[in-house]
Amino acid sequence: MTYSGYPAPQAPPPPPEDGRWQPARVDPVPGTEYGLVQIQVRPVVSGLATGSMIAGIGSILVSLLVLCFGSAGSSAGWGGWVAGAFTVLAVLLGGGAMAVGYTAMRQIRRSGREGKLRFVGWGQAMAGLACGGTGVGIAVLALGFSLLVQVS
């Protein structure tokens, strides 16, 4: 049977067996027999949180290079220069990790409201903040140590 020249409306297909999507609710469209299906969307891990954690770990690794090159080159006189160059890189990475981690925490806190995507990854954002700050601290202390050893 047709309805005004079009096929009769049918029920939506059942969701896939693997549960990729599930209807959250069905809002009826006034004056028709149709409805608007709101799909339930799973939470997504924040890319900012992941990037913050990766940059923070990179900051710690570069700060260890500051310590290694600063102590290895202190007797030859080039340790302070190389350690200073790597300190700049470690501080930039660590500062970026802390800024992006803070932004990710704001993004996660504000997400999930009605009609918005919900982000997760609070722990990754915190790890990015902690690793970024640790990397900056180690780099600055290692630079001070390498300059102190080079002078004496």
VENCORUR-V5738 format. One record per pair of residues at least 6 apart in sequence whose C-alpha atoms are under 6 Angstrom apart, sorted by sequence separation. I is the first residue (numbers start at 1). GAP is how many residues later the second one is. D is the distance in Angstrom with one decimal. If there is no record, write none. Layout:
<<I GAP D> <I GAP D>>
//
This chain:
<<2 6 5.4> <29 6 5.1> <73 6 3.8> <112 6 3.9> <28 7 4.1> <111 7 4.9> <27 8 5.4> <111 8 5.9> <27 9 5.0> <70 9 4.3> <26 10 5.5> <69 10 5.8> <70 10 5.7> <26 11 4.5> <108 11 5.2> <25 13 5.4> <70 13 5.0> <24 14 5.5> <69 14 5.9> <23 15 5.8> <24 15 5.3> <23 16 4.4> <24 16 4.8> <22 17 5.8> <23 17 5.5> <66 17 4.6> <22 18 5.5> <66 20 5.6> <101 24 4.6> <63 27 5.6> <101 27 5.6> <62 28 5.5> <101 28 5.5> <59 31 4.8> <97 31 5.7> <98 31 4.5> <59 34 5.2> <98 34 5.5> <59 35 5.2> <97 35 5.2> <55 38 5.8> <56 38 5.5> <94 38 3.8> <56 41 5.2> <94 41 5.8> <55 42 5.2> <94 42 5.5> <52 45 4.4> <91 45 5.0> <52 48 5.5> <52 49 5.1> <49 52 5.7> <87 52 5.4> <49 55 5.2> <48 56 5.2> <83 60 5.9> <80 67 5.5> <53 71 5.9> <56 72 5.0> <63 72 5.8> <46 73 5.6> <45 74 5.6> <46 74 6.0> <53 74 5.7> <57 74 5.8> <43 75 4.9> <44 75 4.9> <45 75 4.8> <46 75 5.8> <49 75 5.3> <53 75 3.7> <56 75 4.5> <60 75 4.1> <63 75 5.9> <67 75 4.9> <71 75 5.6> <43 76 5.4> <44 76 5.9> <45 76 5.4> <49 76 4.3> <52 76 4.6> <56 76 4.0> <59 76 4.8> <63 76 4.4> <70 76 4.6> <74 76 4.6>>
//
